[in-house]
């Protein structure tokens, strides 16, 4: 089952971002959250998850119920980022000996801060989505409660 390249990239990027939020560990997501974030139809979502599983990008296991699944992002992007930051830290003393004493250390600190800010931004966006979902659920429940109250008053 083949996806369009744009759709494939969108889903890979989505799972990569979520995986980085969870530091490469397993995570549980509702299919509706994935659908909402990627803007894909439910059929496309199912095809994309199946295609990514077949390509070895993600691993999927059943979640707490039929609307959720546990995912693991399998591509080694997390490892390459960690190795590049270790290389940067190991090269820092050599650069300091050249003459610019404060600049390399500052660059490493700024890079670490940027990574932390990016991670916090992703976490805040995820929390915003969850709060919005809960707000919509509450609004639907209030509407339904109002309908039931109206029916009871008419009787």
C-alpha positions, 0 to 999 in steps of 0.5 A: 500500500503506497502513500503519496510522498507528501502524506508519507512525509507528514506522518513521519514528521508527526511521529518524529515530533511526538517521539521526541516529546516522549524521548524516544519511548513508547507513547499512546495516542488516540487515532482522532488526535493523529487525524486532527493534527495531520488533517488526514481522513480516517481512511488515509490515517489507517493506510498511513499507519499501515504503510509506516508499519510496513516501512519500519518507521513505527511499531503499533500495539493496541492501546487502552481501547479501540480508539487508542494505540501505542506507538514506537518510532523506530527510526534512529533520529534520536540517536544521531541527535544525541551523538551530534551533541556529544561530539559538540561537547567533546570538541568544545575544549579544542576550540577553546584552546584556539583563542575564542575562550567563551564563544564555543562554550556559549554556543553549546549552551545556546544549542542546549537551550534551543533544544529545551525551548523546542521540547517545551514548545512541543509539550505546550502545543500537545497540552493545548490540543488536549485541553481543546479536545476536553473543552469540545467534549464538555461542550458536547456533553452540555448540549446533550444535557440541555436536550435531555432537560428539555425533553424532561420539561416537555413531559 
